[in-house]
Amino acid sequence: MKIDAFHYVQLGTAYRGLQPVPDEEVIDLYGGTQHIPLYQMSGFYGKGPSIKQFMDIFSLPEMALLSCVVDHFLGHSLEFDQAHLYKDVTDAIRDVHVKGLMYQWIERDMEKYILRGDETFAVLSRLVAHGKQLFLITNSPFSFVDKGMRHMVGPDWRHLFDVVIVQADKPSFFTDRRKPFRKLDEKGSLHWDRITRLEKGKIYRQGNLYDFLRLTEWRGPRVLYFGDHLYSDLADLMLRHGWRTGAIIPELEREIRIINTEQYMHSLTWQQALTGLLERMQTYQDAESQQVLAAWMKERQELRCVTKALFNAQFGSIFRTFHNPTYFSRRLVRFSDLYMASLSCLLNYRVDFTFYPRRTPLQHEAPLWMDQLCTGCMKTPFLGDMAHIR
């Protein structure tokens, strides 16, 4: 199911297996409300006592497998314990990753699974040419990183980075002081010598952020760190160490393309207009007015469903429920200074470009209703005045 920034379930997005759960049942399951109590919600790293936040690339196969297995059990009237099923599916997904099976499959067919990164190479080369110091911290093993980066960037990819750390074990890399750095040779064998400095061109394994900070002296807002996982990559760095952070959200490219379509803009504009009319005209209690208000309410709900389906028929946008930001959006803006679809987006800006934060209006600062921004009308328009919008 999809949850907004205030812990409310977006009705119409709850599924049991592959089947939608009726809104009435969702409300009944949560004691007559759409609200998820705080104690059930995800913790700091996205895992709560009874709810897990799916929010990275590994979530896609995990959600698909979980939904299909549940659907199979329900369709064949098989009894099962949800906790056991969840654990088995999660363990299966984890083992494919941890045991290296995924790396082996990808390495066998790089052309199929990994895009060539001409724009990535352009970004990295440009930063190096302007005197920036680059580092790579990844949970993947060196053999996989080396083959992947050779495929994406070229055989000399290591010359672009001042420090390369593999099998870092994030997010514990950012919080656990106990694991020291170890040097790897070209064959992937570990050295025994104590690490007193991090050298360019060398490969290091594990370690921890505190030793990294001590050895590099790269601290605070002078560092901009990019990652594609809000919790494993960005949260600790922003909250504990004051680094600037950039989130890579591939889905953003498609979402931006949709919100720039005429259909989306028309639908959103008319929704805002209807919302403003409903808010202003609800004071009229006569039967004819109530009939008009009911018609507007119905039309508004239909438009919301149409807008949702533009992004995804089951869940809509990953960034919004009908009107509120999603829980994912809330965490995204909390843990990232910037977010973009790809690192290559930086090619649109000069290296010394400054991104200034936008002043977002608070509720008491905002216009009385948001469609004023669309219509330019500062007085409450009546239905006849709004006809041109349609």
Disulfide bonds with the S-S distance in Angstrom:
none
